[in-house]
Amino acid sequence: MVFRKPPDGGWGWVIVVVSFFTQFLCYGSPLAVGVLYLEWLDAFGEGKGKTAWVGSLANGIGLLASPVCSICVSSFGARPVAIFSGFMVAGGLMMSSFAPNIYFLYISYGIVVGLGCGLLYTATVTITCHYFDKRRGLALGLISTGSSVGLFIYAALQRELIDLYGLDGCLLIVGALSLNILACGSLMRPLESSDSPPPEKTCVDKVPDQYFVYREKEKTVEENISILEKGYIDEKCANNMPDYKQDSILNKNVLSSINVNEKDTYKKKVVEQTNFCKQLAKKKWQLYLNYWEETVVLFKNKVFSALFVAILLFDIGGFPPSLLMEDVARSANINEDDYHMPLISIIGIMTAVGKLTLGILADFKWVNTLYLYVTTLLMTGVALFAIPFAKSYLTLAVLSGILGFLTGNWSIFPYVTTKTVGIEKLTHAYGILMFFAGLGNSLGPPIVGWFYDWTQEYDTAFYFSGFCVLLGGFLLLLAALPCWNACTNQSSKLPPNTYSYKVASSA
């Protein structure tokens, strides 16, 4: 498939709108799972660490399966994947309303909904990058705010639905709303080349079926091609002969065809099928080897290697607040009358602001997106260290807003990945990075929950979370330092279409 040059507009803005609503509908409930988390604690009576697995799986399993999601989007396209994933998200949410125990939720809410969200996220990011180049930061920032606005609205919506219809009714209604993803997915028209005509077939491709002759012994691809070319040349020569010569040759062919043994004909068909299967298997195996060779090349990029460590540590430490902040407030004995707005809603709306703001900043030429991303990591680590000192709703609300804004760095993460490895390798590299992000999302909340079950307080857990995020930020900063690049000559070893992070690019 040949893609046109990104139009940076036109139908691309329709892609931005439908991608926004796709992320709004699929991520609204999983990101606002903190409201459901409190209900599940009361309904099933399990520990905090065990119950936290439901929300962590829903937000992590899709990212863990990102390599598979990337393959699906590359193979089938964004539109079919989005429509199929809409059925998964809606079905998983509705199934969760009938959950008899916490283990059923691991499958219905954690795996089914989480995998559907992962497919949708990969589809929306990939097709948006195809439609935008110069305005890619803005476009990614806009679509990624969909999940944040969904978090803001769904936190209050789910709480209201639980009060009116109970937990089961809430999940059924939210699942029904998710069916609107099907309409959004149908508008994700692929950016294919329609101006240039398809390449003409070669002489070998035009050979009729009767010239596909295989010997009983195995032939190489070159030998088979020579046979096909010979057959095609013979056909052209026959077409140029006089009529009486063609009639003579035709009579001879008819006589010879009568003497052909049926057993030999069957044998040739078997050999033909066998050789075809062998060639197909070799081709598939070669594609598999090429995939792993490209993966090794990616990890030779120092910035990319540091990026995957940073995203893993960031999600281990930075994701738990969005899931557990409501329980943190309840554990701090904060009066519910002091609640002017759910803390999760504050995180959600500030995440939307952060994604949009950081996405716009990423489009300025004087801004180094990698250093901008590192800055958000370091500030997130400091904010996590401050959570144990927050003993009132106001301080928790302020910290929730700060963490939400900084978590908006998700909007520039695809931008950083694209600049690091190039647009041609975006799907491959992004799938690998999202796998480690999903691993961090899956492990972070249960670890924090286990810390609470062990110590009966959240202080130690958030000290650990802050340390993880700061460590990842410092490692990525070290890998991007220009003095380190000068020592290793990294910029001279980068493949074409990649971005070398230097001081000169950050003004």
Solvent accessible surface area in square Angstrom, and as a share of the most:
residue,aa,sasa,rsa
1,M,157,0.70
2,V,109,0.62
3,F,85,0.35
4,R,99,0.36
5,K,169,0.72
6,P,38,0.24
7,P,67,0.42
8,D,26,0.13
9,G,9,0.08
10,G,62,0.59
11,W,81,0.29
12,G,0,0.00
13,W,84,0.30
14,V,49,0.28
15,I,0,0.00
16,V,8,0.04
17,V,81,0.47
18,V,9,0.05
19,S,0,0.00
20,F,49,0.20
21,F,95,0.39
22,T,0,0.00
23,Q,2,0.01
24,F,32,0.13
25,L,17,0.09
26,C,1,0.00
27,Y,23,0.09
28,G,0,0.00
29,S,0,0.00
30,P,0,0.00
31,L,36,0.18
32,A,0,0.00
33,V,1,0.01
34,G,0,0.00
35,V,8,0.05
36,L,0,0.00
37,Y,4,0.01
38,L,28,0.14
39,E,60,0.27
40,W,3,0.01
41,L,20,0.10
42,D,105,0.54
43,A,67,0.52
44,F,55,0.23
45,G,63,0.60
46,E,57,0.25
47,G,35,0.34
48,K,31,0.13
49,G,0,0.00
50,K,68,0.29
51,T,1,0.00
52,A,0,0.00
53,W,62,0.22
54,V,0,0.00
55,G,2,0.02
56,S,0,0.00
57,L,29,0.14
58,A,2,0.01
59,N,9,0.05
60,G,0,0.00
61,I,37,0.19
62,G,3,0.03
63,L,13,0.07
64,L,36,0.18
65,A,20,0.16
66,S,3,0.02
67,P,31,0.20
68,V,89,0.51
69,C,0,0.00
70,S,7,0.05
71,I,92,0.47
72,C,36,0.21
73,V,9,0.05
74,S,81,0.52
75,S,74,0.48
76,F,140,0.58
77,G,24,0.23
78,A,12,0.09
79,R,86,0.31
80,P,70,0.44
81,V,10,0.05
82,A,0,0.00
83,I,57,0.29
84,F,124,0.52
85,S,0,0.00
86,G,0,0.00
87,F,117,0.49
88,M,33,0.15
89,V,0,0.00
90,A,2,0.02
91,G,29,0.28
92,G,0,0.00
93,L,1,0.01
94,M,57,0.26
95,M,85,0.38
96,S,4,0.02
97,S,5,0.03
98,F,148,0.62
99,A,20,0.16
100,P,96,0.60
101,N,64,0.33
102,I,1,0.00
103,Y,119,0.45
104,F,69,0.29
105,L,1,0.00
106,Y,37,0.14
107,I,94,0.48
108,S,0,0.00
109,Y,0,0.00
110,G,0,0.00
111,I,67,0.34
112,V,35,0.20
113,V,0,0.00
114,G,0,0.00
115,L,54,0.27
116,G,0,0.00
117,C,1,0.01
118,G,3,0.03
119,L,13,0.06
120,L,0,0.00
121,Y,22,0.08
122,T,7,0.04
123,A,0,0.00
124,T,0,0.00
125,V,5,0.03
126,T,13,0.08
127,I,6,0.03
128,T,0,0.00
129,C,1,0.00
130,H,51,0.23
131,Y,5,0.02
132,F,0,0.00
133,D,69,0.36
134,K,164,0.70
135,R,117,0.43
136,R,15,0.06
137,G,1,0.01
138,L,49,0.25
139,A,0,0.00
140,L,3,0.02
141,G,0,0.00
142,L,53,0.26
143,I,1,0.00
144,S,7,0.05
145,T,12,0.07
146,G,0,0.00
147,S,7,0.05
148,S,1,0.01
149,V,36,0.21
150,G,0,0.00
151,L,7,0.03
152,F,62,0.26
153,I,74,0.38
154,Y,2,0.01
155,A,0,0.00
156,A,51,0.40
157,L,55,0.28
158,Q,0,0.00
159,R,80,0.29
160,E,93,0.42
161,L,15,0.08
162,I,23,0.12
163,D,109,0.56
164,L,114,0.57
165,Y,135,0.51
166,G,29,0.28
167,L,33,0.16
168,D,80,0.42
169,G,17,0.16
170,C,0,0.00
171,L,1,0.01
172,L,71,0.35
173,I,63,0.32
174,V,1,0.00
175,G,0,0.00
176,A,47,0.37
177,L,69,0.34
178,S,0,0.00
179,L,73,0.36
180,N,76,0.39
181,I,0,0.00
182,L,42,0.21
183,A,65,0.50
184,C,17,0.10
185,G,0,0.00
186,S,51,0.33
187,L,79,0.39
188,M,0,0.00
189,R,115,0.42
190,P,46,0.29
191,L,4,0.02
192,E,77,0.35
193,S,34,0.22
194,S,90,0.58
195,D,124,0.64
196,S,67,0.44
197,P,112,0.71
198,P,114,0.72
199,P,127,0.80
200,E,154,0.69
201,K,137,0.58
202,T,81,0.47
203,C,73,0.44
204,V,35,0.20
205,D,87,0.45
206,K,107,0.45
207,V,10,0.06
208,P,39,0.24
209,D,119,0.62
210,Q,129,0.57
211,Y,53,0.20
212,F,75,0.31
213,V,76,0.44
214,Y,41,0.15
215,R,147,0.54
216,E,125,0.56
217,K,123,0.52
218,E,95,0.42
219,K,6,0.03
220,T,75,0.43
221,V,74,0.43
222,E,126,0.57
223,E,78,0.35
224,N,19,0.10
225,I,67,0.34
226,S,60,0.38
227,I,47,0.24
228,L,22,0.11
229,E,75,0.34
230,K,133,0.56
231,G,10,0.09
232,Y,39,0.15
233,I,99,0.50
234,D,70,0.36
235,E,43,0.19
236,K,104,0.44
237,C,68,0.40
238,A,35,0.28
239,N,102,0.52
240,N,125,0.64
241,M,67,0.30
242,P,63,0.40
243,D,111,0.57
244,Y,152,0.58
245,K,93,0.40
246,Q,60,0.27
247,D,80,0.42
248,S,54,0.35
249,I,69,0.35
250,L,107,0.53
251,N,93,0.48
252,K,135,0.57
253,N,82,0.42
254,V,75,0.43
255,L,116,0.58
256,S,63,0.41
257,S,67,0.43
258,I,125,0.63
259,N,124,0.63
260,V,80,0.46
261,N,86,0.44
262,E,149,0.67
263,K,135,0.57
264,D,70,0.36
265,T,55,0.32
266,Y,151,0.57
267,K,84,0.36
268,K,107,0.46
269,K,123,0.52
270,V,68,0.39
271,V,22,0.13
272,E,64,0.29
273,Q,120,0.54
274,T,59,0.34
275,N,8,0.04
276,F,127,0.53
277,C,78,0.47
278,K,82,0.35
279,Q,52,0.23
280,L,80,0.40
281,A,62,0.48
282,K,115,0.49
283,K,126,0.54
284,K,120,0.51
285,W,150,0.53
286,Q,91,0.41
287,L,93,0.46
288,Y,112,0.43
289,L,65,0.32
290,N,52,0.26
291,Y,61,0.23
292,W,125,0.44
293,E,103,0.46
294,E,78,0.35
295,T,13,0.08
296,V,83,0.48
297,V,70,0.40
298,L,6,0.03
299,F,68,0.28
300,K,148,0.63
301,N,14,0.07
302,K,39,0.17
303,V,9,0.05
304,F,0,0.00
305,S,29,0.19
306,A,13,0.10
307,L,0,0.00
308,F,42,0.17
309,V,44,0.25
310,A,0,0.00
311,I,1,0.01
312,L,36,0.18
313,L,26,0.13
314,F,6,0.02
315,D,3,0.02
316,I,21,0.10
317,G,0,0.00
318,G,11,0.11
319,F,24,0.10
320,P,0,0.00
321,P,3,0.02
322,S,16,0.10
323,L,2,0.01
324,L,0,0.00
325,M,0,0.00
326,E,5,0.02
327,D,2,0.01
328,V,13,0.07
329,A,0,0.00
330,R,109,0.40
331,S,44,0.29
332,A,37,0.29
333,N,138,0.71
334,I,21,0.11
335,N,86,0.44
336,E,137,0.61
337,D,123,0.64
338,D,70,0.36
339,Y,47,0.18
340,H,165,0.74
341,M,78,0.35
342,P,21,0.13
343,L,0,0.00
344,I,0,0.00
345,S,2,0.01
346,I,24,0.12
347,I,8,0.04
348,G,0,0.00
349,I,61,0.31
350,M,61,0.27
351,T,10,0.06
352,A,9,0.07
353,V,66,0.38
354,G,0,0.00
355,K,13,0.05
356,L,65,0.32
357,T,51,0.30
358,L,6,0.03
359,G,0,0.00
360,I,76,0.38
361,L,55,0.27
362,A,3,0.03
363,D,47,0.24
364,F,92,0.38
365,K,195,0.82
366,W,149,0.52
367,V,22,0.13
368,N,5,0.03
369,T,7,0.04
370,L,0,0.00
371,Y,46,0.17
372,L,31,0.16
373,Y,1,0.00
374,V,4,0.02
375,T,64,0.37
376,T,5,0.03
377,L,1,0.00
378,L,43,0.22
379,M,100,0.44
380,T,1,0.01
381,G,0,0.00
382,V,95,0.55
383,A,8,0.06
384,L,0,0.00
385,F,68,0.28
386,A,35,0.27
387,I,6,0.03
388,P,11,0.07
389,F,152,0.63
390,A,7,0.06
391,K,138,0.58
392,S,49,0.32
393,Y,22,0.08
394,L,127,0.63
395,T,59,0.35
396,L,0,0.00
397,A,14,0.11
398,V,82,0.47
399,L,20,0.10
400,S,0,0.00
401,G,9,0.09
402,I,72,0.37
403,L,6,0.03
404,G,0,0.00
405,F,60,0.25
406,L,5,0.03
407,T,35,0.20
408,G,0,0.00
409,N,1,0.01
410,W,41,0.14
411,S,1,0.01
412,I,1,0.00
413,F,1,0.00
414,P,3,0.02
415,Y,24,0.09
416,V,0,0.00
417,T,0,0.00
418,T,9,0.05
419,K,69,0.29
420,T,1,0.01
421,V,6,0.03
422,G,1,0.01
423,I,67,0.34
424,E,122,0.55
425,K,55,0.23
426,L,7,0.04
427,T,33,0.19
428,H,23,0.10
429,A,0,0.00
430,Y,9,0.03
431,G,2,0.02
432,I,14,0.07
433,L,0,0.00
434,M,1,0.01
435,F,78,0.32
436,F,41,0.17
437,A,0,0.00
438,G,0,0.00
439,L,58,0.29
440,G,0,0.00
441,N,9,0.05
442,S,5,0.03
443,L,59,0.29
444,G,0,0.00
445,P,0,0.00
446,P,1,0.00
447,I,38,0.19
448,V,1,0.01
449,G,1,0.01
450,W,122,0.43
451,F,38,0.16
452,Y,32,0.12
453,D,60,0.31
454,W,191,0.67
455,T,44,0.26
456,Q,120,0.53
457,E,63,0.28
458,Y,12,0.05
459,D,49,0.25
460,T,53,0.31
461,A,0,0.00
462,F,1,0.00
463,Y,84,0.32
464,F,70,0.29
465,S,0,0.00
466,G,0,0.00
467,F,120,0.50
468,C,8,0.05
469,V,0,0.00
470,L,37,0.19
471,L,72,0.36
472,G,1,0.01
473,G,0,0.00
474,F,114,0.47
475,L,71,0.35
476,L,0,0.00
477,L,55,0.27
478,L,91,0.45
479,A,8,0.07
480,A,0,0.00
481,L,58,0.29
482,P,43,0.27
483,C,85,0.51
484,W,101,0.35
485,N,12,0.06
486,A,76,0.59
487,C,106,0.63
488,T,50,0.29
489,N,90,0.46
490,Q,21,0.09
491,S,42,0.27
492,S,89,0.57
493,K,149,0.63
494,L,33,0.16
495,P,50,0.32
496,P,115,0.72
497,N,103,0.53
498,T,31,0.18
499,Y,66,0.25
500,S,34,0.22
501,Y,4,0.02
502,K,89,0.38
503,V,83,0.48
504,A,97,0.75
505,S,28,0.18
506,S,32,0.20
507,A,107,0.83
